[in-house]
């Protein structure tokens, strides 16, 4: 039967049906395998994404916990230093002893100056530091860290900190380190490395971070308000050898200049060799006056204190205040 022409055609017809069914089954099997592979890939991706999300959440939690721990340690350390320094509302055990030590240091300085022959106006007589005694309220802190040069306090503000001075090459060590020399995003307040606080420069410059938390010099920007300045004029700044009180006389805005720019750099004014140099500084710094006060309320011979921090009013912006030491009557 299949040998006839009709039989052959029918056989070919059946063969085509079987072949097509076989092809369809193979294709369906391929599609099913592809779907399984695709589903497997998606499942793997989802699992991987889940793992990454969990890892990211764990990382964020760890970072938050770690930074919180560091901040708590930093705050605890600062509280400990403040308590040791006795400037948290407590009276030092022997205030008279503290004042007497300061007087003895002053007498020692005067005697050293008398021994020295008169020098040119541009030079100051050198003081023998070995003849000076660290004030009693700073003795323990100084033993902990000999980089301590003083303490600064502004009433009704968070500013109540030790001031350090690094002998590192760039003098920036305490920009990123605490009093105990540990890494700390708050850093510390530190005196310009070029400053001599014993053989007193005309202008001592103290730097500190403008922290969002208000720590260090984070509240200094409030001096850009005249009313705030008027209410917070007094600054207590002691060196480790003597007490000092200063009066804020201005708030200023500037920026860091490139080396090839010919511009006034307030942070390079450390000493005035004569009255002319001091007047030049006064004129230049008043170009940066943020409060339109007119003239700088200071004269040649005044001892200045500059507190400097960053400010975002412009790129590489700086904000600083200047205070002058109140002379003993």
LOLUMMAR-124232 format. One record per residue (C-alpha): x, y, z; residue number from 0; residue in one letter; chain. Coordinates in steps of 0.02 Angstrom, whole numbers. Layout:
<rs>
{{X; Y; Z}; NUM; "A"; "A"}
...
</rs>
This chain:
<rs>
{{0; 0; 0}; 0; "X"; "A"}
{{140; 123; 48}; 1; "X"; "A"}
{{228; 77; -112}; 2; "X"; "A"}
{{95; 160; -216}; 3; "X"; "A"}
{{109; 346; -257}; 4; "X"; "A"}
{{-32; 386; -137}; 5; "X"; "A"}
{{48; 281; -3}; 6; "X"; "A"}
{{215; 367; -25}; 7; "X"; "A"}
{{134; 538; -15}; 8; "X"; "A"}
{{36; 488; 139}; 9; "X"; "A"}
{{194; 421; 220}; 10; "X"; "A"}
{{284; 583; 179}; 11; "X"; "A"}
{{138; 680; 253}; 12; "X"; "A"}
{{146; 579; 414}; 13; "X"; "A"}
{{334; 602; 419}; 14; "X"; "A"}
{{315; 791; 404}; 15; "X"; "A"}
{{188; 793; 546}; 16; "X"; "A"}
{{303; 690; 658}; 17; "X"; "A"}
{{452; 797; 610}; 18; "X"; "A"}
{{358; 959; 644}; 19; "X"; "A"}
{{297; 892; 811}; 20; "X"; "A"}
{{474; 841; 855}; 21; "X"; "A"}
{{540; 1013; 808}; 22; "X"; "A"}
{{402; 1095; 907}; 23; "X"; "A"}
{{444; 988; 1058}; 24; "X"; "A"}
{{629; 1029; 1042}; 25; "X"; "A"}
{{591; 1216; 1026}; 26; "X"; "A"}
{{474; 1209; 1175}; 27; "X"; "A"}
{{607; 1118; 1275}; 28; "X"; "A"}
{{736; 1251; 1227}; 29; "X"; "A"}
{{616; 1390; 1278}; 30; "X"; "A"}
{{581; 1302; 1442}; 31; "X"; "A"}
{{768; 1286; 1475}; 32; "X"; "A"}
{{792; 1470; 1432}; 33; "X"; "A"}
{{649; 1518; 1548}; 34; "X"; "A"}
{{729; 1416; 1686}; 35; "X"; "A"}
{{898; 1496; 1654}; 36; "X"; "A"}
{{818; 1669; 1650}; 37; "X"; "A"}
{{723; 1635; 1810}; 38; "X"; "A"}
{{882; 1568; 1888}; 39; "X"; "A"}
{{979; 1724; 1836}; 40; "X"; "A"}
{{843; 1837; 1903}; 41; "X"; "A"}
{{837; 1739; 2065}; 42; "X"; "A"}
{{1027; 1754; 2078}; 43; "X"; "A"}
{{1018; 1941; 2043}; 44; "X"; "A"}
{{880; 1963; 2172}; 45; "X"; "A"}
{{979; 1862; 2299}; 46; "X"; "A"}
{{1136; 1963; 2262}; 47; "X"; "A"}
{{1039; 2127; 2274}; 48; "X"; "A"}
{{966; 2070; 2439}; 49; "X"; "A"}
{{1138; 2026; 2505}; 50; "X"; "A"}
{{1206; 2194; 2447}; 51; "X"; "A"}
{{1062; 2287; 2529}; 52; "X"; "A"}
{{1089; 2194; 2691}; 53; "X"; "A"}
{{1276; 2227; 2681}; 54; "X"; "A"}
{{1245; 2412; 2645}; 55; "X"; "A"}
{{1123; 2424; 2790}; 56; "X"; "A"}
{{1248; 2338; 2903}; 57; "X"; "A"}
{{1386; 2453; 2841}; 58; "X"; "A"}
{{1280; 2607; 2873}; 59; "X"; "A"}
{{1235; 2543; 3046}; 60; "X"; "A"}
{{1418; 2507; 3084}; 61; "X"; "A"}
{{1473; 2678; 3019}; 62; "X"; "A"}
{{1338; 2766; 3119}; 63; "X"; "A"}
{{1383; 2668; 3275}; 64; "X"; "A"}
{{1569; 2697; 3248}; 65; "X"; "A"}
{{1553; 2885; 3217}; 66; "X"; "A"}
{{1433; 2900; 3365}; 67; "X"; "A"}
{{1560; 2810; 3472}; 68; "X"; "A"}
{{1700; 2925; 3414}; 69; "X"; "A"}
{{1593; 3079; 3446}; 70; "X"; "A"}
{{1548; 3016; 3619}; 71; "X"; "A"}
{{1731; 2981; 3656}; 72; "X"; "A"}
{{1780; 3153; 3592}; 73; "X"; "A"}
{{1648; 3238; 3700}; 74; "X"; "A"}
{{1699; 3136; 3851}; 75; "X"; "A"}
{{1882; 3179; 3824}; 76; "X"; "A"}
{{1843; 3364; 3810}; 77; "X"; "A"}
{{1736; 3359; 3966}; 78; "X"; "A"}
{{1879; 3275; 4058}; 79; "X"; "A"}
{{2000; 3410; 4001}; 80; "X"; "A"}
{{1881; 3548; 4050}; 81; "X"; "A"}
{{1860; 3473; 4223}; 82; "X"; "A"}
{{2047; 3455; 4243}; 83; "X"; "A"}
{{2070; 3636; 4193}; 84; "X"; "A"}
{{1938; 3692; 4319}; 85; "X"; "A"}
{{1844; 3804; 4200}; 86; "X"; "A"}
{{1674; 3718; 4208}; 87; "X"; "A"}
{{1606; 3823; 4350}; 88; "X"; "A"}
{{1724; 3757; 4484}; 89; "X"; "A"}
{{1852; 3863; 4574}; 90; "X"; "A"}
{{2031; 3805; 4568}; 91; "X"; "A"}
{{2089; 3744; 4737}; 92; "X"; "A"}
{{2207; 3889; 4764}; 93; "X"; "A"}
{{2162; 4036; 4654}; 94; "X"; "A"}
{{2286; 4149; 4744}; 95; "X"; "A"}
{{2424; 4026; 4699}; 96; "X"; "A"}
{{2373; 4037; 4517}; 97; "X"; "A"}
{{2378; 4227; 4518}; 98; "X"; "A"}
{{2543; 4228; 4614}; 99; "X"; "A"}
{{2621; 4112; 4486}; 100; "X"; "A"}
{{2565; 4228; 4346}; 101; "X"; "A"}
{{2642; 4378; 4437}; 102; "X"; "A"}
{{2805; 4285; 4464}; 103; "X"; "A"}
{{2812; 4242; 4279}; 104; "X"; "A"}
{{2783; 4425; 4234}; 105; "X"; "A"}
{{2922; 4480; 4352}; 106; "X"; "A"}
{{3038; 4350; 4277}; 107; "X"; "A"}
{{3000; 4417; 4103}; 108; "X"; "A"}
{{3034; 4596; 4157}; 109; "X"; "A"}
{{3198; 4547; 4239}; 110; "X"; "A"}
{{3254; 4456; 4083}; 111; "X"; "A"}
{{3213; 4609; 3979}; 112; "X"; "A"}
{{3313; 4722; 4095}; 113; "X"; "A"}
{{3467; 4612; 4079}; 114; "X"; "A"}
{{3467; 4625; 3891}; 115; "X"; "A"}
{{3546; 4771; 3800}; 116; "X"; "A"}
{{3431; 4886; 3700}; 117; "X"; "A"}
{{3400; 4816; 3527}; 118; "X"; "A"}
{{3331; 4878; 3364}; 119; "X"; "A"}
{{3147; 4920; 3356}; 120; "X"; "A"}
{{3114; 4770; 3245}; 121; "X"; "A"}
{{3180; 4646; 3375}; 122; "X"; "A"}
{{3111; 4597; 3544}; 123; "X"; "A"}
{{3217; 4535; 3689}; 124; "X"; "A"}
{{3213; 4347; 3705}; 125; "X"; "A"}
{{3134; 4276; 3863}; 126; "X"; "A"}
{{3214; 4126; 3948}; 127; "X"; "A"}
{{3069; 4003; 3958}; 128; "X"; "A"}
{{3161; 3899; 4088}; 129; "X"; "A"}
{{3134; 4039; 4213}; 130; "X"; "A"}
{{2944; 4031; 4192}; 131; "X"; "A"}
{{2825; 3916; 4288}; 132; "X"; "A"}
{{2672; 3833; 4213}; 133; "X"; "A"}
{{2514; 3897; 4298}; 134; "X"; "A"}
{{2446; 3769; 4422}; 135; "X"; "A"}
{{2281; 3743; 4331}; 136; "X"; "A"}
{{2376; 3686; 4176}; 137; "X"; "A"}
{{2510; 3578; 4258}; 138; "X"; "A"}
{{2421; 3410; 4240}; 139; "X"; "A"}
{{2364; 3448; 4062}; 140; "X"; "A"}
{{2539; 3503; 4013}; 141; "X"; "A"}
{{2612; 3342; 4082}; 142; "X"; "A"}
{{2488; 3244; 3976}; 143; "X"; "A"}
{{2531; 3341; 3818}; 144; "X"; "A"}
{{2677; 3465; 3812}; 145; "X"; "A"}
{{2603; 3536; 3651}; 146; "X"; "A"}
{{2478; 3629; 3762}; 147; "X"; "A"}
{{2510; 3817; 3753}; 148; "X"; "A"}
{{2350; 3885; 3832}; 149; "X"; "A"}
{{2163; 3882; 3853}; 150; "X"; "A"}
{{2026; 3988; 3774}; 151; "X"; "A"}
{{1850; 4022; 3838}; 152; "X"; "A"}
{{1708; 4132; 3776}; 153; "X"; "A"}
{{1562; 4144; 3899}; 154; "X"; "A"}
{{1390; 4082; 3842}; 155; "X"; "A"}
{{1467; 3986; 3696}; 156; "X"; "A"}
{{1534; 3808; 3674}; 157; "X"; "A"}
{{1709; 3881; 3655}; 158; "X"; "A"}
{{1800; 3815; 3808}; 159; "X"; "A"}
{{1951; 3720; 3743}; 160; "X"; "A"}
{{2137; 3689; 3760}; 161; "X"; "A"}
{{2248; 3770; 3628}; 162; "X"; "A"}
{{2393; 3671; 3559}; 163; "X"; "A"}
{{2542; 3704; 3447}; 164; "X"; "A"}
{{2621; 3567; 3342}; 165; "X"; "A"}
{{2804; 3555; 3296}; 166; "X"; "A"}
{{2759; 3452; 3143}; 167; "X"; "A"}
{{2829; 3516; 2978}; 168; "X"; "A"}
{{2668; 3598; 2920}; 169; "X"; "A"}
{{2598; 3633; 3093}; 170; "X"; "A"}
{{2430; 3556; 3042}; 171; "X"; "A"}
{{2435; 3401; 3152}; 172; "X"; "A"}
{{2295; 3460; 3267}; 173; "X"; "A"}
{{2182; 3498; 3121}; 174; "X"; "A"}
{{2138; 3312; 3124}; 175; "X"; "A"}
{{2191; 3256; 3298}; 176; "X"; "A"}
{{2127; 3275; 3475}; 177; "X"; "A"}
{{2219; 3332; 3630}; 178; "X"; "A"}
{{2268; 3150; 3660}; 179; "X"; "A"}
{{2339; 3144; 3482}; 180; "X"; "A"}
{{2206; 3024; 3419}; 181; "X"; "A"}
{{2123; 3045; 3249}; 182; "X"; "A"}
{{1970; 3157; 3272}; 183; "X"; "A"}
{{1862; 3241; 3140}; 184; "X"; "A"}
{{1836; 3388; 3259}; 185; "X"; "A"}
{{2023; 3413; 3272}; 186; "X"; "A"}
{{2081; 3537; 3405}; 187; "X"; "A"}
{{2110; 3722; 3420}; 188; "X"; "A"}
{{2291; 3759; 3378}; 189; "X"; "A"}
{{2407; 3907; 3371}; 190; "X"; "A"}
{{2494; 3953; 3209}; 191; "X"; "A"}
{{2658; 3859; 3205}; 192; "X"; "A"}
{{2753; 4021; 3168}; 193; "X"; "A"}
{{2687; 4108; 3324}; 194; "X"; "A"}
{{2790; 4135; 3480}; 195; "X"; "A"}
{{2673; 4149; 3628}; 196; "X"; "A"}
{{2812; 4177; 3756}; 197; "X"; "A"}
{{2911; 4310; 3665}; 198; "X"; "A"}
{{2742; 4380; 3622}; 199; "X"; "A"}
{{2707; 4413; 3438}; 200; "X"; "A"}
{{2596; 4560; 3392}; 201; "X"; "A"}
{{2460; 4443; 3331}; 202; "X"; "A"}
{{2428; 4266; 3392}; 203; "X"; "A"}
{{2323; 4165; 3268}; 204; "X"; "A"}
{{2218; 4017; 3328}; 205; "X"; "A"}
{{2137; 3901; 3201}; 206; "X"; "A"}
{{1990; 3782; 3223}; 207; "X"; "A"}
{{1861; 3687; 3121}; 208; "X"; "A"}
{{1690; 3762; 3084}; 209; "X"; "A"}
{{1595; 3606; 3142}; 210; "X"; "A"}
{{1409; 3590; 3105}; 211; "X"; "A"}
{{1385; 3523; 3280}; 212; "X"; "A"}
{{1447; 3690; 3348}; 213; "X"; "A"}
{{1606; 3610; 3416}; 214; "X"; "A"}
{{1775; 3698; 3404}; 215; "X"; "A"}
{{1745; 3861; 3306}; 216; "X"; "A"}
{{1574; 3805; 3242}; 217; "X"; "A"}
{{1488; 3954; 3326}; 218; "X"; "A"}
{{1617; 4083; 3274}; 219; "X"; "A"}
{{1513; 4134; 3123}; 220; "X"; "A"}
{{1384; 4208; 3241}; 221; "X"; "A"}
{{1504; 4354; 3262}; 222; "X"; "A"}
{{1448; 4411; 3090}; 223; "X"; "A"}
{{1296; 4480; 3182}; 224; "X"; "A"}
{{1331; 4648; 3268}; 225; "X"; "A"}
{{1215; 4611; 3414}; 226; "X"; "A"}
{{1300; 4445; 3447}; 227; "X"; "A"}
{{1471; 4526; 3441}; 228; "X"; "A"}
{{1416; 4660; 3563}; 229; "X"; "A"}
{{1353; 4527; 3685}; 230; "X"; "A"}
{{1508; 4416; 3671}; 231; "X"; "A"}
{{1654; 4537; 3668}; 232; "X"; "A"}
{{1754; 4460; 3807}; 233; "X"; "A"}
{{1876; 4318; 3771}; 234; "X"; "A"}
{{1979; 4234; 3906}; 235; "X"; "A"}
{{2140; 4168; 3831}; 236; "X"; "A"}
{{2274; 4106; 3950}; 237; "X"; "A"}
{{2443; 4044; 3897}; 238; "X"; "A"}
{{2514; 3911; 4011}; 239; "X"; "A"}
{{2616; 4049; 4093}; 240; "X"; "A"}
{{2495; 4194; 4111}; 241; "X"; "A"}
{{2312; 4244; 4115}; 242; "X"; "A"}
{{2241; 4355; 3979}; 243; "X"; "A"}
{{2077; 4442; 3938}; 244; "X"; "A"}
{{2038; 4507; 3764}; 245; "X"; "A"}
{{1903; 4616; 3686}; 246; "X"; "A"}
{{1834; 4573; 3514}; 247; "X"; "A"}
{{1853; 4722; 3397}; 248; "X"; "A"}
{{1794; 4654; 3231}; 249; "X"; "A"}
{{1731; 4512; 3121}; 250; "X"; "A"}
{{1798; 4482; 2946}; 251; "X"; "A"}
{{1776; 4377; 2789}; 252; "X"; "A"}
{{1917; 4324; 2675}; 253; "X"; "A"}
{{1977; 4178; 2571}; 254; "X"; "A"}
{{2136; 4078; 2547}; 255; "X"; "A"}
{{2238; 4153; 2405}; 256; "X"; "A"}
{{2348; 4062; 2281}; 257; "X"; "A"}
{{2535; 4090; 2295}; 258; "X"; "A"}
{{2545; 4187; 2132}; 259; "X"; "A"}
{{2404; 4305; 2180}; 260; "X"; "A"}
{{2454; 4477; 2242}; 261; "X"; "A"}
{{2332; 4500; 2383}; 262; "X"; "A"}
{{2323; 4535; 2570}; 263; "X"; "A"}
{{2334; 4378; 2676}; 264; "X"; "A"}
{{2275; 4411; 2852}; 265; "X"; "A"}
{{2350; 4245; 2911}; 266; "X"; "A"}
{{2525; 4307; 2871}; 267; "X"; "A"}
{{2518; 4454; 2992}; 268; "X"; "A"}
{{2610; 4397; 3147}; 269; "X"; "A"}
{{2717; 4546; 3194}; 270; "X"; "A"}
{{2724; 4733; 3165}; 271; "X"; "A"}
{{2903; 4795; 3174}; 272; "X"; "A"}
{{2845; 4974; 3188}; 273; "X"; "A"}
{{2692; 5087; 3187}; 274; "X"; "A"}
{{2692; 5101; 2998}; 275; "X"; "A"}
{{2677; 4913; 2977}; 276; "X"; "A"}
{{2536; 4905; 3103}; 277; "X"; "A"}
{{2441; 5044; 3014}; 278; "X"; "A"}
{{2463; 4952; 2847}; 279; "X"; "A"}
{{2388; 4797; 2925}; 280; "X"; "A"}
{{2242; 4897; 2996}; 281; "X"; "A"}
{{2202; 4975; 2828}; 282; "X"; "A"}
{{2213; 4809; 2736}; 283; "X"; "A"}
{{2114; 4706; 2860}; 284; "X"; "A"}
{{1972; 4832; 2863}; 285; "X"; "A"}
{{1947; 4795; 2678}; 286; "X"; "A"}
{{1884; 4626; 2740}; 287; "X"; "A"}
{{1769; 4701; 2873}; 288; "X"; "A"}
{{1604; 4607; 2875}; 289; "X"; "A"}
{{1513; 4731; 2988}; 290; "X"; "A"}
{{1559; 4900; 2911}; 291; "X"; "A"}
{{1636; 4962; 3073}; 292; "X"; "A"}
{{1749; 5089; 2988}; 293; "X"; "A"}
{{1915; 5081; 3080}; 294; "X"; "A"}
{{2007; 4946; 3177}; 295; "X"; "A"}
{{1997; 4991; 3362}; 296; "X"; "A"}
{{2180; 4951; 3395}; 297; "X"; "A"}
{{2348; 5039; 3391}; 298; "X"; "A"}
{{2531; 4996; 3378}; 299; "X"; "A"}
{{2584; 4911; 3539}; 300; "X"; "A"}
{{2419; 4819; 3565}; 301; "X"; "A"}
{{2428; 4630; 3579}; 302; "X"; "A"}
{{2305; 4551; 3457}; 303; "X"; "A"}
{{2220; 4382; 3454}; 304; "X"; "A"}
{{2145; 4314; 3292}; 305; "X"; "A"}
{{2024; 4167; 3290}; 306; "X"; "A"}
{{2010; 4093; 3116}; 307; "X"; "A"}
{{1896; 3961; 3038}; 308; "X"; "A"}
{{1822; 3907; 2871}; 309; "X"; "A"}
{{1667; 3990; 2800}; 310; "X"; "A"}
{{1562; 3937; 2650}; 311; "X"; "A"}
{{1518; 4112; 2590}; 312; "X"; "A"}
{{1640; 4080; 2447}; 313; "X"; "A"}
{{1757; 3942; 2388}; 314; "X"; "A"}
{{1902; 3925; 2510}; 315; "X"; "A"}
{{1815; 4054; 2617}; 316; "X"; "A"}
{{1879; 4104; 2788}; 317; "X"; "A"}
{{1797; 4195; 2932}; 318; "X"; "A"}
{{1895; 4269; 3076}; 319; "X"; "A"}
{{1878; 4386; 3222}; 320; "X"; "A"}
{{2011; 4498; 3298}; 321; "X"; "A"}
{{2023; 4540; 3482}; 322; "X"; "A"}
{{2147; 4649; 3577}; 323; "X"; "A"}
{{2217; 4613; 3747}; 324; "X"; "A"}
{{2147; 4717; 3888}; 325; "X"; "A"}
{{2295; 4796; 3973}; 326; "X"; "A"}
{{2311; 4788; 4162}; 327; "X"; "A"}
{{2280; 4956; 4244}; 328; "X"; "A"}
</rs>
